[in-house]
């Protein structure tokens, strides 16, 4: 099963950093995952996110308001994949 990962945010520097860190963690783990960036404010609000960037894994908001490091993402994603 392919893991769906979304980085939610307006496209700021922190959002881009989280996106790149997430892609790096996915690659390092060899996960079968789709990683995408969502800028749509309506979708962000609909998910109840009040602080960006946010990370959504398989439709569950798992982190908001900060940039996770690659090792932290690997640890979290290894439990999902």
N, CA, C and O atoms as a GROMACS GRO file, in nm:
protein
  324
    1UNK      N    1   0.084  -0.118   0.000
    1UNK     CA    2   0.000   0.000   0.000
    1UNK      C    3   0.088   0.125   0.000
    1UNK      O    4   0.185   0.135   0.076
    2UNK      N    5   0.054   0.217  -0.085
    2UNK     CA    6   0.129   0.342  -0.095
    2UNK      C    7   0.088   0.436   0.016
    2UNK      O    8  -0.031   0.459   0.039
    3UNK      N    9   0.185   0.492   0.085
    3UNK     CA   10   0.162   0.589   0.191
    3UNK      C   11   0.141   0.726   0.127
    3UNK      O   12   0.219   0.768   0.042
    4UNK      N   13   0.036   0.795   0.169
    4UNK     CA   14   0.007   0.929   0.119
    4UNK      C   15   0.055   1.031   0.222
    4UNK      O   16   0.010   1.029   0.337
    5UNK      N   17   0.145   1.118   0.181
    5UNK     CA   18   0.202   1.219   0.271
    5UNK      C   19   0.181   1.356   0.209
    5UNK      O   20   0.212   1.378   0.092
    6UNK      N   21   0.129   1.447   0.290
    6UNK     CA   22   0.106   1.583   0.243
    6UNK      C   23   0.168   1.683   0.340
    6UNK      O   24   0.155   1.670   0.462
    7UNK      N   25   0.237   1.780   0.284
    7UNK     CA   26   0.289   1.892   0.362
    7UNK      C   27   0.195   2.009   0.336
    7UNK      O   28   0.179   2.053   0.222
    8UNK      N   29   0.132   2.059   0.443
    8UNK     CA   30   0.036   2.168   0.430
    8UNK      C   31   0.100   2.299   0.472
    8UNK      O   32   0.167   2.306   0.575
    9UNK      N   33   0.079   2.403   0.392
    9UNK     CA   34   0.131   2.534   0.427
    9UNK      C   35   0.123   2.628   0.309
    9UNK      O   36   0.092   2.587   0.197
   10UNK      N   37   0.150   2.756   0.334
   10UNK     CA   38   0.138   2.857   0.229
   10UNK      C   39   0.254   2.859   0.129
   10UNK      O   40   0.252   2.937   0.034
   11UNK      N   41   0.354   2.775   0.149
   11UNK     CA   42   0.469   2.775   0.060
   11UNK      C   43   0.587   2.852   0.114
   11UNK      O   44   0.676   2.891   0.039
   12UNK      N   45   0.587   2.875   0.243
   12UNK     CA   46   0.696   2.950   0.308
   12UNK      C   47   0.824   2.866   0.314
   12UNK      O   48   0.825   2.749   0.276
   13UNK      N   49   0.930   2.926   0.362
   13UNK     CA   50   1.058   2.857   0.372
   13UNK      C   51   1.049   2.733   0.463
   13UNK      O   52   1.108   2.630   0.432
   14UNK      N   53   0.977   2.744   0.573
   14UNK     CA   54   0.962   2.629   0.663
   14UNK      C   55   0.887   2.515   0.595
   14UNK      O   56   0.920   2.398   0.614
   15UNK      N   57   0.787   2.550   0.517
   15UNK     CA   58   0.709   2.449   0.444
   15UNK      C   59   0.798   2.377   0.342
   15UNK      O   60   0.792   2.254   0.330
   16UNK      N   61   0.878   2.452   0.271
   16UNK     CA   62   0.967   2.393   0.171
   16UNK      C   63   1.071   2.303   0.238
   16UNK      O   64   1.106   2.198   0.186
   17UNK      N   65   1.121   2.347   0.354
   17UNK     CA   66   1.220   2.267   0.428
   17UNK      C   67   1.157   2.136   0.475
   17UNK      O   68   1.218   2.030   0.463
   18UNK      N   69   1.035   2.144   0.529
   18UNK     CA   70   0.966   2.021   0.572
   18UNK      C   71   0.941   1.929   0.454
   18UNK      O   72   0.956   1.807   0.467
   19UNK      N   73   0.904   1.984   0.340
   19UNK     CA   74   0.882   1.902   0.220
   19UNK      C   75   1.010   1.830   0.181
   19UNK      O   76   1.008   1.709   0.156
   20UNK      N   77   1.120   1.902   0.175
   20UNK     CA   78   1.248   1.841   0.136
   20UNK      C   79   1.294   1.737   0.239
   20UNK      O   80   1.342   1.630   0.202
   21UNK      N   81   1.279   1.768   0.369
   21UNK     CA   82   1.316   1.672   0.473
   21UNK      C   83   1.230   1.545   0.463
   21UNK      O   84   1.280   1.434   0.482
   22UNK      N   85   1.103   1.563   0.433
   22UNK     CA   86   1.012   1.449   0.420
   22UNK      C   87   1.052   1.362   0.301
   22UNK      O   88   1.056   1.240   0.312
   23UNK      N   89   1.082   1.424   0.188
   23UNK     CA   90   1.125   1.349   0.070
   23UNK      C   91   1.254   1.274   0.099
   23UNK      O   92   1.270   1.159   0.057
   24UNK      N   93   1.346   1.337   0.171
   24UNK     CA   94   1.473   1.272   0.205
   24UNK      C   95   1.449   1.153   0.298
   24UNK      O   96   1.510   1.048   0.280
   25UNK      N   97   1.362   1.168   0.396
   25UNK     CA   98   1.332   1.059   0.488
   25UNK      C   99   1.265   0.943   0.416
   25UNK      O  100   1.296   0.827   0.443
   26UNK      N  101   1.172   0.973   0.327
   26UNK     CA  102   1.103   0.869   0.250
   26UNK      C  103   1.204   0.792   0.165
   26UNK      O  104   1.200   0.669   0.159
   27UNK      N  105   1.293   0.864   0.099
   27UNK     CA  106   1.394   0.800   0.014
   27UNK      C  107   1.488   0.712   0.097
   27UNK      O  108   1.520   0.600   0.057
   28UNK      N  109   1.532   0.764   0.212
   28UNK     CA  110   1.624   0.688   0.298
   28UNK      C  111   1.560   0.559   0.348
   28UNK      O  112   1.628   0.458   0.365
   29UNK      N  113   1.430   0.564   0.373
   29UNK     CA  114   1.360   0.445   0.423
   29UNK      C  115   1.315   0.353   0.309
   29UNK      O  116   1.278   0.238   0.334
   30UNK      N  117   1.320   0.402   0.187
   30UNK     CA  118   1.274   0.323   0.074
   30UNK      C  119   1.124   0.300   0.076
   30UNK      O  120   1.075   0.197   0.029
   31UNK      N  121   1.050   0.397   0.131
   31UNK     CA  122   0.905   0.384   0.141
   31UNK      C  123   0.837   0.401   0.005
   31UNK      O  124   0.882   0.478  -0.079
   32UNK      N  125   0.730   0.328  -0.013
   32UNK     CA  126   0.642   0.348  -0.127
   32UNK      C  127   0.545   0.458  -0.085
   32UNK      O  128   0.445   0.431  -0.019
   33UNK      N  129   0.576   0.582  -0.122
   33UNK     CA  130   0.496   0.695  -0.075
   33UNK      C  131   0.483   0.802  -0.182
   33UNK      O  132   0.575   0.827  -0.260
   34UNK      N  133   0.367   0.865  -0.182
   34UNK     CA  134   0.344   0.985  -0.261
   34UNK      C  135   0.358   1.103  -0.166
   34UNK      O  136   0.290   1.109  -0.064
   35UNK      N  137   0.447   1.196  -0.198
   35UNK     CA  138   0.467   1.314  -0.115
   35UNK      C  139   0.426   1.436  -0.197
   35UNK      O  140   0.478   1.459  -0.306
   36UNK      N  141   0.332   1.513  -0.143
   36UNK     CA  142   0.289   1.633  -0.214
   36UNK      C  143   0.275   1.750  -0.119
   36UNK      O  144   0.263   1.734   0.003
   37UNK      N  145   0.278   1.868  -0.178
   37UNK     CA  146   0.266   1.993  -0.102
   37UNK      C  147   0.129   2.052  -0.132
   37UNK      O  148   0.088   2.062  -0.247
   38UNK      N  149   0.058   2.093  -0.027
   38UNK     CA  150  -0.076   2.151  -0.041
   38UNK      C  151  -0.072   2.295   0.007
   38UNK      O  152  -0.033   2.323   0.121
   39UNK      N  153  -0.112   2.388  -0.081
   39UNK     CA  154  -0.115   2.530  -0.048
   39UNK      C  155  -0.257   2.582  -0.030
   39UNK      O  156  -0.276   2.697   0.010
   40UNK      N  157  -0.356   2.501  -0.060
   40UNK     CA  158  -0.496   2.543  -0.056
   40UNK      C  159  -0.541   2.571   0.087
   40UNK      O  160  -0.552   2.480   0.169
   41UNK      N  161  -0.566   2.698   0.116
   41UNK     CA  162  -0.602   2.740   0.251
   41UNK      C  163  -0.731   2.670   0.298
   41UNK      O  164  -0.741   2.634   0.414
   42UNK      N  165  -0.827   2.652   0.209
   42UNK     CA  166  -0.952   2.587   0.246
   42UNK      C  167  -0.927   2.444   0.294
   42UNK      O  168  -0.986   2.400   0.392
   43UNK      N  169  -0.839   2.372   0.224
   43UNK     CA  170  -0.807   2.234   0.266
   43UNK      C  171  -0.732   2.233   0.398
   43UNK      O  172  -0.757   2.148   0.484
   44UNK      N  173  -0.640   2.327   0.416
   44UNK     CA  174  -0.563   2.335   0.540
   44UNK      C  175  -0.657   2.359   0.658
   44UNK      O  176  -0.648   2.292   0.761
   45UNK      N  177  -0.747   2.455   0.643
   45UNK     CA  178  -0.843   2.486   0.749
   45UNK      C  179  -0.939   2.371   0.772
   45UNK      O  180  -0.972   2.341   0.887
   46UNK      N  181  -0.984   2.305   0.666
   46UNK     CA  182  -1.076   2.193   0.680
   46UNK      C  183  -1.017   2.080   0.762
   46UNK      O  184  -1.090   2.005   0.826
   47UNK      N  185  -0.886   2.067   0.760
   47UNK     CA  186  -0.819   1.963   0.839
   47UNK      C  187  -0.794   2.008   0.984
   47UNK      O  188  -0.739   1.932   1.064
   48UNK      N  189  -0.836   2.130   1.017
   48UNK     CA  190  -0.821   2.179   1.153
   48UNK      C  191  -0.682   2.229   1.186
   48UNK      O  192  -0.647   2.244   1.304
   49UNK      N  193  -0.602   2.254   1.085
   49UNK     CA  194  -0.465   2.300   1.107
   49UNK      C  195  -0.465   2.450   1.130
   49UNK      O  196  -0.513   2.527   1.047
   50UNK      N  197  -0.411   2.491   1.244
   50UNK     CA  198  -0.405   2.632   1.278
   50UNK      C  199  -0.264   2.688   1.268
   50UNK      O  200  -0.245   2.810   1.266
   51UNK      N  201  -0.165   2.600   1.261
   51UNK     CA  202  -0.026   2.642   1.256
   51UNK      C  203   0.047   2.559   1.151
   51UNK      O  204   0.043   2.436   1.154
   52UNK      N  205   0.113   2.627   1.058
   52UNK     CA  206   0.185   2.556   0.953
   52UNK      C  207   0.334   2.572   0.973
   52UNK      O  208   0.377   2.663   1.044
   53UNK      N  209   0.414   2.485   0.914
   53UNK     CA  210   0.374   2.376   0.828
   53UNK      C  211   0.309   2.263   0.908
   53UNK      O  212   0.327   2.252   1.030
   54UNK      N  213   0.235   2.180   0.837
   54UNK     CA  214   0.173   2.063   0.898
   54UNK      C  215   0.204   1.942   0.811
   54UNK      O  216   0.226   1.954   0.690
   55UNK      N  217   0.204   1.826   0.874
   55UNK     CA  218   0.231   1.702   0.802
   55UNK      C  219   0.112   1.609   0.819
   55UNK      O  220   0.066   1.585   0.930
   56UNK      N  221   0.062   1.558   0.707
   56UNK     CA  222  -0.051   1.466   0.706
   56UNK      C  223  -0.003   1.335   0.646
   56UNK      O  224   0.053   1.332   0.536
   57UNK      N  225  -0.025   1.226   0.719
   57UNK     CA  226   0.013   1.093   0.671
   57UNK      C  227  -0.113   1.009   0.667
   57UNK      O  228  -0.179   0.988   0.768
   58UNK      N  229  -0.145   0.960   0.547
   58UNK     CA  230  -0.264   0.878   0.527
   58UNK      C  231  -0.388   0.944   0.588
   58UNK      O  232  -0.464   0.881   0.663
   59UNK      N  233  -0.407   1.072   0.556
   59UNK     CA  234  -0.522   1.152   0.598
   59UNK      C  235  -0.530   1.182   0.747
   59UNK      O  236  -0.635   1.222   0.795
   60UNK      N  237  -0.422   1.162   0.821
   60UNK     CA  238  -0.417   1.197   0.962
   60UNK      C  239  -0.311   1.305   0.984
   60UNK      O  240  -0.195   1.288   0.946
   61UNK      N  241  -0.352   1.416   1.046
   61UNK     CA  242  -0.257   1.522   1.079
   61UNK      C  243  -0.168   1.469   1.192
   61UNK      O  244  -0.216   1.438   1.301
   62UNK      N  245  -0.038   1.459   1.164
   62UNK     CA  246   0.054   1.401   1.262
   62UNK      C  247   0.148   1.505   1.324
   62UNK      O  248   0.215   1.476   1.423
   63UNK      N  249   0.154   1.625   1.266
   63UNK     CA  250   0.246   1.727   1.319
   63UNK      C  251   0.204   1.863   1.265
   63UNK      O  252   0.168   1.877   1.148
   64UNK      N  253   0.210   1.964   1.352
   64UNK     CA  254   0.182   2.101   1.307
   64UNK      C  255   0.280   2.198   1.374
   64UNK      O  256   0.328   2.175   1.485
   65UNK      N  257   0.307   2.306   1.303
   65UNK     CA  258   0.374   2.420   1.363
   65UNK      C  259   0.525   2.422   1.368
   65UNK      O  260   0.583   2.518   1.418
   66UNK      N  261   0.592   2.318   1.319
   66UNK     CA  262   0.738   2.322   1.318
   66UNK      C  263   0.793   2.232   1.208
   66UNK      O  264   0.720   2.157   1.144
   67UNK      N  265   0.924   2.241   1.188
   67UNK     CA  266   0.991   2.160   1.086
   67UNK      C  267   1.059   2.043   1.156
   67UNK      O  268   1.143   2.062   1.243
   68UNK      N  269   1.022   1.923   1.118
   68UNK     CA  270   1.085   1.804   1.174
   68UNK      C  271   1.215   1.775   1.100
   68UNK      O  272   1.226   1.800   0.980
   69UNK      N  273   1.314   1.724   1.173
   69UNK     CA  274   1.440   1.686   1.111
   69UNK      C  275   1.422   1.556   1.034
   69UNK      O  276   1.325   1.484   1.054
   70UNK      N  277   1.516   1.528   0.946
   70UNK     CA  278   1.511   1.404   0.869
   70UNK      C  279   1.512   1.282   0.962
   70UNK      O  280   1.430   1.192   0.943
   71UNK      N  281   1.601   1.275   1.063
   71UNK     CA  282   1.598   1.158   1.153
   71UNK      C  283   1.465   1.144   1.226
   71UNK      O  284   1.416   1.032   1.244
   72UNK      N  285   1.405   1.254   1.270
   72UNK     CA  286   1.276   1.246   1.338
   72UNK      C  287   1.166   1.197   1.243
   72UNK      O  288   1.081   1.118   1.282
   73UNK      N  289   1.170   1.244   1.121
   73UNK     CA  290   1.073   1.198   1.020
   73UNK      C  291   1.092   1.049   0.991
   73UNK      O  292   0.995   0.975   0.977
   74UNK      N  293   1.218   1.007   0.980
   74UNK     CA  294   1.244   0.865   0.955
   74UNK      C  295   1.187   0.779   1.068
   74UNK      O  296   1.126   0.676   1.042
   75UNK      N  297   1.207   0.822   1.189
   75UNK     CA  298   1.158   0.745   1.304
   75UNK      C  299   1.006   0.736   1.299
   75UNK      O  300   0.949   0.628   1.318
   76UNK      N  301   0.939   0.847   1.274
   76UNK     CA  302   0.794   0.849   1.269
   76UNK      C  303   0.741   0.767   1.151
   76UNK      O  304   0.650   0.686   1.166
   77UNK      N  305   0.800   0.789   1.033
   77UNK     CA  306   0.751   0.723   0.912
   77UNK      C  307   0.781   0.573   0.911
   77UNK      O  308   0.710   0.497   0.845
   78UNK      N  309   0.884   0.531   0.981
   78UNK     CA  310   0.914   0.388   0.984
   78UNK      C  311   0.803   0.309   1.052
   78UNK      O  312   0.786   0.190   1.025
   79UNK      N  313   0.728   0.374   1.139
   79UNK     CA  314   0.615   0.310   1.206
   79UNK      C  315   0.492   0.301   1.115
   79UNK      O  316   0.405   0.216   1.135
   80UNK      N  317   0.488   0.390   1.016
   80UNK     CA  318   0.374   0.396   0.925
   80UNK      C  319   0.394   0.300   0.807
   80UNK      O  320   0.303   0.227   0.769
   81UNK      N  321   0.515   0.304   0.752
   81UNK     CA  322   0.543   0.226   0.630
   81UNK      C  323   0.571   0.087   0.665
   81UNK      O  324   0.597   0.005   0.577
   0.00000   0.00000   0.00000
